[in-house]
């Protein structure tokens, strides 16, 4: 349906930022939103901090395309909805992002986006879907034990992702 991957990736990377290794973050060492564990899985071998610090947007783009964008069928989602679901997939996992989408459109949440989910998404008002999705995502985040530490930033991110999603409609 659309080809927003490059725009969506650029927007995601604004929120993901550069290298961090916050001891309060269970993701551990991360650069451009890519955790060390995810990067090692992608590469097929262990990496050190020097490798993690050196990651570039061009390095992570193929990983994000395969593991998140393609996994949650973003090319088949309406513009705007694709970005919101993509950002959530990176931040909370593709399965959870898919289940949130399915729950929003009234499809049994199984974590796999197929023909039933896509038909329901296309029949749903995209602006309302983005609003409902953002509320569901933020509600989930509020239950995470590290909410007191990261909640303010997560809230800002969800609000900004929602706003960008609206501009893509």
GUZAVEX-305155 format. One record per residue (C-alpha): x, y, z; residue number from 1; residue in three letters. Coordinates in pm, whole numbers, always signed. Example, Ala and Ser with C-alpha at 12.3 -4.5 7.8 and 13.67 -1.06 7.14 Angstrom:
<nodes>
NODE,+1230,-450,+780,1,ALA
NODE,+1367,-106,+714,2,SER
</nodes>
This chain:
<nodes>
NODE,+0,+0,+0,1,UNK
NODE,+266,+253,+96,2,UNK
NODE,+639,+282,+121,3,UNK
NODE,+697,+495,+431,4,UNK
NODE,+983,+291,+574,5,UNK
NODE,+1258,+552,+527,6,UNK
NODE,+1043,+834,+672,7,UNK
NODE,+930,+612,+959,8,UNK
NODE,+1284,+499,+1039,9,UNK
NODE,+1409,+858,+1045,10,UNK
NODE,+1129,+953,+1285,11,UNK
NODE,+1196,+650,+1508,12,UNK
NODE,+1566,+732,+1527,13,UNK
NODE,+1483,+1081,+1657,14,UNK
NODE,+1332,+912,+1964,15,UNK
NODE,+1583,+633,+1994,16,UNK
NODE,+1885,+862,+1997,17,UNK
NODE,+2242,+746,+2027,18,UNK
NODE,+2439,+520,+2257,19,UNK
NODE,+2312,+461,+2611,20,UNK
NODE,+2390,+209,+2880,21,UNK
NODE,+2160,+303,+3167,22,UNK
NODE,+2180,+51,+3453,23,UNK
NODE,+1808,+109,+3523,24,UNK
NODE,+1714,+10,+3167,25,UNK
NODE,+1661,-366,+3135,26,UNK
NODE,+1753,-338,+2765,27,UNK
NODE,+2110,-266,+2866,28,UNK
NODE,+2361,-133,+2615,29,UNK
NODE,+2171,+27,+2328,30,UNK
NODE,+2247,+243,+2025,31,UNK
NODE,+1991,+388,+1786,32,UNK
NODE,+1731,+189,+1978,33,UNK
NODE,+1903,-140,+1902,34,UNK
NODE,+1999,-340,+2210,35,UNK
NODE,+2324,-532,+2223,36,UNK
NODE,+2129,-861,+2241,37,UNK
NODE,+1923,-777,+1932,38,UNK
NODE,+2232,-664,+1740,39,UNK
NODE,+2418,-983,+1834,40,UNK
NODE,+2123,-1192,+1719,41,UNK
NODE,+2119,-999,+1390,42,UNK
NODE,+2496,-1038,+1340,43,UNK
NODE,+2513,-1396,+1459,44,UNK
NODE,+2799,-1329,+1700,45,UNK
NODE,+2888,-1134,+2012,46,UNK
NODE,+2984,-767,+1997,47,UNK
NODE,+3156,-530,+2237,48,UNK
NODE,+3084,-172,+2341,49,UNK
NODE,+3306,-33,+2064,50,UNK
NODE,+3091,-204,+1799,51,UNK
NODE,+2771,-86,+1966,52,UNK
NODE,+2892,+273,+1983,53,UNK
NODE,+2984,+265,+1613,54,UNK
NODE,+2638,+165,+1482,55,UNK
NODE,+2493,+397,+1220,56,UNK
NODE,+2141,+439,+1081,57,UNK
NODE,+2254,+253,+768,58,UNK
NODE,+2370,-37,+986,59,UNK
NODE,+2042,-76,+1174,60,UNK
NODE,+1804,-4,+883,61,UNK
NODE,+1802,-362,+741,62,UNK
NODE,+1745,-504,+1090,63,UNK
NODE,+1456,-265,+1157,64,UNK
NODE,+1304,-337,+817,65,UNK
NODE,+1310,-714,+859,66,UNK
NODE,+1250,-755,+1232,67,UNK
NODE,+987,-485,+1283,68,UNK
NODE,+852,-311,+969,69,UNK
NODE,+800,-630,+769,70,UNK
NODE,+701,-839,+1073,71,UNK
NODE,+403,-613,+1152,72,UNK
NODE,+310,-571,+784,73,UNK
NODE,+365,-194,+778,74,UNK
NODE,+360,-175,+397,75,UNK
NODE,+2,-301,+417,76,UNK
NODE,-112,-57,+686,77,UNK
NODE,-253,+288,+616,78,UNK
NODE,-4,+572,+620,79,UNK
NODE,+33,+706,+973,80,UNK
NODE,-88,+382,+1129,81,UNK
NODE,+221,+214,+982,82,UNK
NODE,+454,+450,+1165,83,UNK
NODE,+273,+424,+1500,84,UNK
NODE,+277,+43,+1490,85,UNK
NODE,+640,+36,+1370,86,UNK
NODE,+756,+257,+1657,87,UNK
NODE,+570,+40,+1907,88,UNK
NODE,+717,-278,+1757,89,UNK
NODE,+1070,-146,+1804,90,UNK
NODE,+997,-23,+2155,91,UNK
NODE,+786,-313,+2287,92,UNK
NODE,+825,-601,+2042,93,UNK
NODE,+651,-692,+1717,94,UNK
NODE,+413,-942,+1877,95,UNK
NODE,+288,-697,+2136,96,UNK
NODE,+256,-419,+1874,97,UNK
NODE,+47,-652,+1656,98,UNK
NODE,-175,-754,+1949,99,UNK
NODE,-243,-390,+2036,100,UNK
NODE,-343,-324,+1675,101,UNK
NODE,-569,-629,+1669,102,UNK
NODE,-735,-534,+1997,103,UNK
NODE,-799,-182,+1869,104,UNK
NODE,-982,-306,+1559,105,UNK
NODE,-1171,-590,+1730,106,UNK
NODE,-974,-887,+1596,107,UNK
NODE,-864,-1172,+1825,108,UNK
NODE,-516,-1064,+1938,109,UNK
NODE,-283,-1345,+1834,110,UNK
NODE,+21,-1132,+1748,111,UNK
NODE,+18,-1215,+1376,112,UNK
NODE,-106,-959,+1127,113,UNK
NODE,-285,-1141,+847,114,UNK
NODE,-581,-1085,+613,115,UNK
NODE,-843,-1053,+889,116,UNK
NODE,-645,-794,+1079,117,UNK
NODE,-559,-600,+764,118,UNK
NODE,-924,-593,+653,119,UNK
NODE,-1033,-471,+996,120,UNK
NODE,-762,-203,+997,121,UNK
NODE,-866,-79,+652,122,UNK
NODE,-1229,-58,+765,123,UNK
NODE,-1134,+145,+1074,124,UNK
NODE,-1094,+524,+1080,125,UNK
NODE,-715,+577,+1077,126,UNK
NODE,-718,+885,+1301,127,UNK
NODE,-929,+707,+1561,128,UNK
NODE,-709,+398,+1532,129,UNK
NODE,-394,+601,+1599,130,UNK
NODE,-560,+761,+1905,131,UNK
NODE,-684,+427,+2042,132,UNK
NODE,-350,+259,+1974,133,UNK
NODE,-156,+533,+2151,134,UNK
NODE,-381,+509,+2459,135,UNK
NODE,-340,+132,+2472,136,UNK
NODE,+38,+161,+2435,137,UNK
NODE,+70,+423,+2708,138,UNK
NODE,-155,+224,+2941,139,UNK
NODE,+77,-75,+2902,140,UNK
NODE,+384,+137,+2973,141,UNK
NODE,+233,+273,+3293,142,UNK
NODE,+236,-81,+3434,143,UNK
NODE,+607,-136,+3368,144,UNK
NODE,+808,-135,+3695,145,UNK
NODE,+1053,+125,+3557,146,UNK
NODE,+767,+370,+3487,147,UNK
NODE,+878,+604,+3769,148,UNK
NODE,+1219,+635,+3605,149,UNK
NODE,+1124,+649,+3238,150,UNK
NODE,+752,+738,+3236,151,UNK
NODE,+788,+1106,+3152,152,UNK
NODE,+1002,+1029,+2847,153,UNK
NODE,+778,+741,+2738,154,UNK
NODE,+471,+964,+2762,155,UNK
NODE,+640,+1230,+2550,156,UNK
NODE,+744,+968,+2296,157,UNK
NODE,+395,+821,+2260,158,UNK
NODE,+246,+1170,+2223,159,UNK
NODE,+503,+1270,+1962,160,UNK
NODE,+461,+942,+1771,161,UNK
NODE,+85,+997,+1768,162,UNK
NODE,+132,+1352,+1638,163,UNK
NODE,+363,+1239,+1358,164,UNK
NODE,+120,+957,+1275,165,UNK
NODE,-155,+1218,+1227,166,UNK
NODE,+65,+1419,+988,167,UNK
NODE,+112,+1109,+771,168,UNK
NODE,-263,+1047,+727,169,UNK
</nodes>
